[in-house]
């Protein structure tokens, strides 16, 4: 049975900050409702930030499970790093340190959701 990934749902206590972050990072358009932010970026499933008032950020990589994370392949890692940090990403590892043999750079969104940027 073929499947298509249509959306990725991200919990956040502050959906405006988290939605703005993902919109600035991914581009595209954003549709706002009182409880959700829907970000549609070219070539990606819809990224939905949903209100979760009791959301607790994962404490990965130094604590418990990361729950899940997103990996993004990019053409220019240095440029993508600037875009991510200017949008509000928090580096979980120093920019010059690849965490493993893949060369990934590891970040968290303002709500603490981990994601990686790696050369495509």
N, CA, C and O of each residue as an XYZ file, in Angstrom:
480
protein
N       0.846     -1.171      0.000
C       0.000      0.000      0.000
C       0.895      1.239      0.000
O       1.643      1.452      0.955
N       0.834      2.059     -1.053
C       1.630      3.294     -1.100
C       1.118      4.320     -0.093
O      -0.085      4.435      0.141
N       2.037      5.051      0.489
C       1.680      6.121      1.432
C       2.419      7.386      1.051
O       3.483      7.350      0.433
N       1.831      8.499      1.431
C       2.433      9.803      1.231
C       2.446     10.529      2.568
O       1.421     10.617      3.244
N       3.588     11.040      2.939
C       3.666     11.847      4.159
C       3.092     13.218      3.837
O       3.666     13.959      3.039
N       1.970     13.561      4.448
C       1.293     14.819      4.132
C       1.608     15.950      5.095
O       1.511     17.122      4.731
N       1.990     15.603      6.336
C       2.292     16.663      7.290
C       3.155     16.124      8.422
O       3.198     14.925      8.694
N       3.835     17.054      9.064
C       4.612     16.791     10.270
C       4.039     17.723     11.324
O       3.946     18.931     11.106
N       3.655     17.167     12.462
C       3.007     17.945     13.516
C       4.011     18.173     14.647
O       4.654     17.237     15.123
N       4.132     19.427     15.064
C       5.095     19.806     16.093
C       4.334     20.484     17.233
O       3.640     21.477     17.016
N       4.465     19.952     18.430
C       3.825     20.547     19.609
C       4.635     21.728     20.119
O       5.864     21.733     20.049
N       3.929     22.728     20.635
C       4.594     23.875     21.248
C       3.626     24.590     22.184
O       2.430     24.687     21.908
N       4.156     25.084     23.283
C       3.350     25.901     24.189
C       3.115     27.284     23.584
O       2.047     27.869     23.762
N       4.102     27.802     22.876
C       4.023     29.123     22.240
C       4.023     28.905     20.722
O       5.085     28.845     20.103
N       2.840     28.787     20.130
C       2.772     28.458     18.698
C       3.206     29.617     17.809
O       3.637     29.391     16.678
N       3.103     30.836     18.289
C       3.541     31.968     17.453
C       5.056     31.948     17.283
O       5.553     32.085     16.165
N       5.794     31.778     18.377
C       7.259     31.721     18.295
C       7.708     30.506     17.493
O       8.558     30.625     16.610
N       7.146     29.345     17.794
C       7.554     28.121     17.103
C       7.155     28.161     15.626
O       7.936     27.767     14.760
N       5.939     28.635     15.337
C       5.500     28.741     13.942
C       6.342     29.725     13.150
O       6.695     29.458     12.002
N       6.667     30.859     13.754
C       7.518     31.852     13.085
C       8.893     31.268     12.805
O       9.453     31.492     11.732
N       9.445     30.521     13.756
C      10.743     29.885     13.549
C      10.716     28.972     12.324
O      11.545     29.117     11.426
N       9.775     28.040     12.281
C       9.732     27.087     11.162
C       9.464     27.799      9.850
O      10.007     27.402      8.819
N       8.645     28.837      9.858
C       8.389     29.601      8.634
C       9.655     30.300      8.156
O       9.961     30.280      6.964
N      10.393     30.917      9.074
C      11.645     31.598      8.695
C      12.685     30.602      8.202
O      13.441     30.903      7.278
N      12.731     29.414      8.810
C      13.710     28.408      8.403
C      13.367     27.806      7.038
O      14.246     27.663      6.187
N      12.107     27.458      6.825
C      11.708     26.713      5.632
C      11.190     27.578      4.495
O      11.178     27.141      3.344
N      10.762     28.798      4.797
C      10.174     29.645      3.756
C       8.737     29.234      3.480
O       8.077     28.625      4.321
N       8.268     29.574      2.296
C       6.905     29.213      1.919
C       5.872     30.146      2.514
O       6.121     31.335      2.716
N       4.712     29.586      2.791
C       3.603     30.382      3.317
C       3.148     29.804      4.649
O       3.425     28.651      4.980
N       2.435     30.647      5.410
C       1.921     30.197      6.702
C       0.451     30.593      6.799
O       0.060     31.699      6.428
N      -0.350     29.663      7.305
C      -1.763     29.932      7.593
C      -1.942     29.792      9.097
O      -1.529     28.797      9.693
N      -2.570     30.812      9.711
C      -2.727     30.842     11.169
C      -4.169     30.568     11.567
O      -5.103     31.094     10.962
N      -4.339     29.736     12.595
C      -5.617     29.582     13.280
C      -5.323     29.821     14.761
O      -4.154     29.928     15.135
N      -6.331     29.907     15.603
C      -6.049     30.135     17.020
C      -5.185     29.046     17.673
O      -4.490     29.324     18.651
N      -5.216     27.829     17.157
C      -4.502     26.728     17.800
C      -3.421     26.081     16.936
O      -2.740     25.159     17.387
N      -3.256     26.557     15.694
C      -2.300     25.929     14.782
C      -1.630     26.956     13.877
O      -2.174     28.028     13.610
N      -0.440     26.601     13.415
C       0.238     27.323     12.340
C       0.581     26.276     11.286
O       1.239     25.283     11.597
N       0.147     26.481     10.049
C       0.373     25.556      8.945
C       1.401     26.179      8.008
O       1.123     27.192      7.366
N       2.584     25.579      7.926
C       3.648     26.107      7.077
C       3.767     25.202      5.861
O       4.030     24.006      5.988
N       3.571     25.785      4.673
C       3.700     25.040      3.420
C       4.921     25.567      2.691
O       4.924     26.692      2.192
N       5.954     24.749      2.634
C       7.197     25.118      1.956
C       7.366     24.224      0.737
O       6.980     23.055      0.767
N       7.934     24.759     -0.328
C       8.098     23.978     -1.553
C       8.861     22.672     -1.309
O       9.915     22.662     -0.672
N       8.309     21.576     -1.828
C       8.973     20.283     -1.766
C       8.866     19.551     -0.444
O       9.447     18.475     -0.297
N       8.137     20.100      0.533
C       8.027     19.480      1.851
C       6.570     19.203      2.187
O       5.673     19.853      1.651
N       6.327     18.230      3.083
C       4.972     18.101      3.607
C       4.639     19.335      4.434
O       5.535     20.090      4.813
N       3.377     19.541      4.712
C       2.963     20.669      5.538
C       3.542     20.474      6.943
O       3.435     19.392      7.522
N       4.152     21.524      7.480
C       4.639     21.510      8.859
C       3.590     22.237      9.685
O       3.300     23.411      9.455
N       3.026     21.522     10.649
C       1.946     22.069     11.469
C       2.449     22.228     12.899
O       2.885     21.260     13.523
N       2.387     23.434     13.405
C       2.702     23.685     14.807
C       1.367     23.766     15.531
O       0.528     24.611     15.220
N       1.180     22.873     16.503
C      -0.097     22.848     17.219
C       0.088     23.226     18.674
O       1.118     22.941     19.286
N      -0.920     23.867     19.207
C      -0.894     24.311     20.590
C      -0.871     23.114     21.532
O      -1.719     22.225     21.456
N       0.108     23.112     22.412
C       0.243     22.080     23.441
C       0.695     22.795     24.714
O       1.889     22.842     25.011
N      -0.255     23.348     25.462
C       0.095     24.175     26.622
C       1.032     23.523     27.629
O       1.798     24.229     28.286
N       0.999     22.223     27.771
C       1.875     21.548     28.727
C       3.148     21.000     28.110
O       3.833     20.181     28.722
N       3.469     21.440     26.911
C       4.637     20.899     26.211
C       5.913     21.081     27.028
O       6.184     22.162     27.549
N       6.692     20.001     27.128
C       7.996     20.022     27.771
C       9.014     19.628     26.715
O       8.895     18.568     26.101
N       9.999     20.460     26.501
C      11.006     20.202     25.470
C      11.823     18.962     25.803
O      12.114     18.699     26.969
N      12.196     18.190     24.762
C      13.102     17.071     25.007
C      14.439     17.585     25.547
O      14.842     18.707     25.243
N      15.114     16.778     26.335
C      16.405     17.208     26.897
C      17.569     16.565     26.153
O      18.691     16.554     26.660
N      17.325     16.040     24.981
C      18.364     15.442     24.140
C      19.282     16.524     23.624
O      18.772     17.613     23.359
N      20.550     16.352     23.455
C      21.286     15.086     23.423
C      21.874     14.668     24.760
O      22.459     13.589     24.857
N      21.740     15.479     25.779
C      22.394     15.164     27.053
C      21.461     14.552     28.080
O      21.873     14.292     29.210
N      20.223     14.320     27.712
C      19.268     13.783     28.672
C      18.504     12.617     28.090
O      19.081     11.692     27.520
N      17.211     12.677     28.243
C      16.351     11.585     27.810
C      16.152     11.604     26.300
O      16.744     12.416     25.589
N      15.332     10.720     25.841
C      15.066     10.543     24.415
C      14.699     11.850     23.729
O      14.085     12.734     24.325
N      15.087     11.951     22.468
C      14.747     13.128     21.677
C      13.321     13.044     21.126
O      12.848     14.013     20.533
N      12.642     11.954     21.298
C      11.289     11.701     20.807
C      11.287     11.512     19.296
O      10.871     10.453     18.828
N      11.713     12.449     18.547
C      11.873     12.386     17.100
C      12.697     13.587     16.690
O      12.859     14.535     17.458
N      13.218     13.542     15.469
C      13.873     14.741     14.955
C      13.766     14.745     13.438
O      13.450     13.730     12.817
N      14.032     15.891     12.865
C      13.977     16.060     11.414
C      15.385     16.264     10.892
O      16.198     16.932     11.531
N      15.678     15.690      9.731
C      16.943     15.904      9.037
C      16.651     16.660      7.746
O      15.739     16.302      7.001
N      17.432     17.708      7.487
C      17.292     18.486      6.258
C      18.597     18.441      5.485
O      19.650     18.784      6.022
N      18.539     18.019      4.225
C      19.693     18.086      3.344
C      19.744     19.475      2.725
O      18.730     19.977      2.240
N      20.902     20.089      2.737
C      21.057     21.452      2.215
C      22.242     21.515      1.266
O      23.194     20.746      1.402
N      22.186     22.428      0.306
C      23.275     22.601     -0.649
C      24.457     23.356     -0.034
O      25.613     23.076     -0.353
N      24.163     24.304      0.841
C      25.208     25.142      1.435
C      25.031     25.127      2.955
O      24.186     25.839      3.496
N      25.822     24.324      3.623
C      25.677     24.136      5.065
C      25.914     25.423      5.846
O      25.199     25.702      6.809
N      26.906     26.208      5.444
C      27.191     27.456      6.161
C      26.023     28.433      6.046
O      25.647     29.070      7.029
N      25.455     28.550      4.856
C      24.308     29.439      4.657
C      23.089     28.941      5.429
O      22.373     29.733      6.041
N      22.856     27.639      5.399
C      21.713     27.066      6.127
C      21.892     27.255      7.633
O      20.918     27.495      8.347
N      23.129     27.148      8.117
C      23.414     27.382      9.527
C      23.046     28.818      9.910
O      22.416     29.044     10.943
N      23.439     29.787      9.081
C      23.107     31.195      9.352
C      21.591     31.392      9.365
O      21.054     32.050     10.256
N      20.907     30.825      8.378
C      19.453     30.959      8.307
C      18.809     30.376      9.561
O      17.922     30.991     10.152
N      19.255     29.201      9.960
C      18.674     28.542     11.135
C      18.886     29.356     12.409
O      17.947     29.574     13.174
N      20.119     29.803     12.633
C      20.388     30.536     13.871
C      19.726     31.915     13.862
O      19.266     32.378     14.905
N      19.668     32.578     12.705
C      18.974     33.869     12.630
C      17.475     33.707     12.848
O      16.815     34.625     13.333
N      16.933     32.535     12.489
C      15.503     32.263     12.694
C      15.209     31.929     14.153
O      14.052     31.960     14.574
N      16.250     31.609     14.931
C      16.052     31.322     16.346
C      16.461     29.925     16.771
O      16.199     29.533     17.908
N      17.097     29.159     15.888
C      17.564     27.820     16.261
C      18.636     27.917     17.331
O      19.395     28.883     17.390
N      18.680     26.913     18.159
C      19.675     26.805     19.217
C      20.633     25.688     18.811
O      20.201     24.555     18.602
N      21.908     25.987     18.699
C      22.886     24.947     18.368
C      23.038     23.999     19.558
O      23.254     24.433     20.690
N      22.923     22.703     19.286
C      23.135     21.702     20.328
C      24.549     21.152     20.298
O      24.970     20.448     21.216
N      25.275     21.472     19.247
C      26.688     21.140     19.106
C      27.341     22.363     18.450
O      26.671     23.087     17.714
N      28.623     22.605     18.697
C      29.300     23.732     18.042
C      29.234     23.606     16.517
O      29.274     22.496     15.987
N      29.135     24.727     15.817
C      29.000     24.736     14.359
C      30.143     24.021     13.673
O      29.939     23.359     12.655
N      31.349     24.145     14.217
C      32.499     23.549     13.540
C      32.649     22.064     13.839
O      33.505     21.405     13.249
N      31.840     21.527     14.735
C      31.968     20.121     15.122
C      30.850     19.289     14.500
O      29.683     19.430     14.864
N      31.213     18.433     13.573
C      30.245     17.461     13.056
C      30.069     16.403     14.132
O      31.048     15.945     14.721
N      28.831     16.016     14.392
C      28.594     15.096     15.511
C      28.991     13.661     15.191
O      29.256     12.878     16.103
N      29.036     13.306     13.922
C      29.425     11.947     13.563
C      29.916     11.942     12.122
O      30.163     12.998     11.540
N      30.052     10.776     11.563
C      30.591     10.637     10.213
C      29.692     11.255      9.137
O      30.141     11.446      8.007
N      28.451     11.568      9.459
C      27.543     12.147      8.457
C      27.785     13.638      8.243
O      27.356     14.191      7.231
N      28.460     14.290      9.172
C      28.692     15.723      9.047
C      27.485     16.558      9.430
O      27.400     17.724      9.042
N      26.557     15.998     10.174
C      25.362     16.727     10.579
C      25.681     17.819     11.585
O      26.577     17.677     12.417
N      24.942     18.900     11.495
C      24.947     19.922     12.538
C      23.601     19.816     13.242
O      22.557     19.713     12.598
N      23.636     19.843     14.564
C      22.450     19.549     15.362
C      21.952     20.814     16.053
O      22.731     21.565     16.639
N      20.636     21.038     15.974
C      19.993     22.232     16.512
C      18.709     21.841     17.241
O      18.268     20.693     17.188
N      18.125     22.819     17.917
C      16.776     22.686     18.458
C      15.997     23.924     18.064
O      16.545     25.022     17.961
N      14.710     23.726     17.846
C      13.816     24.852     17.589
C      13.584     25.595     18.901
O      14.005     25.110     19.950
N      12.926     26.760     18.878
C      12.670     27.471     20.134
C      11.919     26.626     21.178
O      12.111     26.816     22.379
N      11.060     25.689     20.720
C      10.345     24.824     21.657
C      11.147     23.590     22.041
O      10.657     22.734     22.777
N      12.398     23.492     21.541
C      13.276     22.405     21.936
C      13.272     21.190     21.030
O      13.895     20.184     21.369
N      12.590     21.241     19.887
C      12.544     20.092     18.988
C      13.844     19.987     18.198
O      14.206     20.924     17.486
N      14.555     18.858     18.311
C      15.822     18.716     17.623
C      15.667     18.522     16.114
O      14.705     17.909     15.649
N      16.627     19.054     15.363
C      16.699     18.812     13.924
C      18.151     18.931     13.497
O      18.971     19.535     14.187
N      18.452     18.344     12.347
C      19.810     18.345     11.827
C      19.842     18.978     10.444
O      18.902     18.850      9.660
N      20.927     19.652     10.167
C      21.236     20.111      8.814
C      22.465     19.333      8.371
O      23.433     19.197      9.120
N      22.415     18.824      7.143
C      23.566     18.105      6.617
C      23.706     18.404      5.136
O      22.720     18.670      4.448
N      24.929     18.359      4.656
C      25.175     18.605      3.231
C      24.425     17.560      2.421
O      24.512     16.364      2.698
N      23.684     18.024      1.413
C      22.898     17.103      0.574
C      23.795     16.288     -0.324
O      23.308     15.462     -1.097
